[in-house]
Amino acid sequence: MSAQPDSAKESFLVTGGVRLTGEIPVSGAKNSVLKLMAVALMAEGRTTLTNCPDISDVPAMADVLRHLGCTVEITGDTVVIDTPAQVGHVADDKAAQRLRASVCILGPLVARHRRAVLAMPGGDAIGSRPLDWHQNGLSLLGATTRMDHGRLVAEADELRGAHYKLKFPSVGATETFVTAAVLAKGTSVLENAAREPEIVDICELLSEMGAQISGAGTSTITVEGVDELRPVSHRVIGDRIVAATWAYGAAMTRGDVTVRGIDPMFLHVVLEYLHSVGADVETGPDHIRVRQDRRPTARNVRTLPFPGFPTDLQPMAIALAAVSDGLSVVTENLFESRFRFVEEMVRMGVDAETDGHHAKIRGRDRLDSATVWASDIRAGAGLVLAGMCADDVTEVCEIFHVDRGYPDFVQNVRSLGGVIERVPTYR
């Protein structure tokens, strides 16, 4: 994989005033592939994942698995993970702290090896994401958990089926509970489970490996424990967030973009929202097309767990509001620090203010070019889209965030007619 190793010292230069038009494919979902790689820990032998995205988080997760004793080969869009009969249970601190998704090794390690030691994981600066719900689920299954010098330690002599009702449909806590329950004795039921397509993808891989899971994609998941799993080959689902990013680019630049390799049902609410701002939206079995001929109309939006509007698209919603006609209110219900993106939009001349979970944005026909900083993956992409609607050249700094979630970003923008360069950051 070819993600830029020095992107912490690089910026994007984005030229405004160009419509995005054309057709673009999306590869596998970032929010799925990293978790699927962790699931490979649960079966001895070679697990093969195809349609994997060329993003920097994939080799980062590969490093986490290698430290545990796995052999990981990355060739093109294929990742092959060879898991030995015995793997380590202590995650490398530096590797784990590089990405939030490293927490997804917790359930697989406790399930198969009854012990896991994991440093508090890193990732995007979008707000607190505590591990309490992960620990509660593991405790109900029979594990003990504790914090020890900044590390989470989980141990179990035996895992037993349990009934767990989440206070909130947390994706991470759902993944931890389900992966651990797969190899527990008896029946486990998870209520108020996360319903995201990526959860369904994980459950499908586990089922192909021999797990007995029902209810994936609904609010109640039932798991009948099995003794062991086997390695298989699995294709990663398309990335709905990347697909929606290009759809937003079409709406913001008054362009016409077709995205292939995505199930439109993953984006039902998002596409309805784009239609409400004035876009023409067409869908097919594995593609979406978004065409915008006039300035978008301001509309309010609030983030919610799936099937609601994704929090990962909140920066794109704010960027769209910034060029829409009228006043928009964007409500963030999941992560308290995601509005850091608004400060950068203000640099670009946007009339915006935040109040708790709400951001009010009064749109402009054209934004001001400026130097701005990405605080997370999606904020970086949102700032690039905003730069396409500015009067001159916008510099987006700290683009290593974008490399973590968007494969071949510059090439893809250019393929749609966008004008973007990757340059050293001289500051």
Order of alpha helices (4+ residues) and beta strands (2+ residues): beta-beta-alpha-beta-alpha-beta-beta-alpha-alpha-beta-alpha-beta-beta-beta-alpha-beta-alpha-beta-beta-beta-alpha-beta-alpha-beta-beta-beta-alpha-beta-alpha-beta-beta-beta-alpha-beta-alpha-alpha-beta
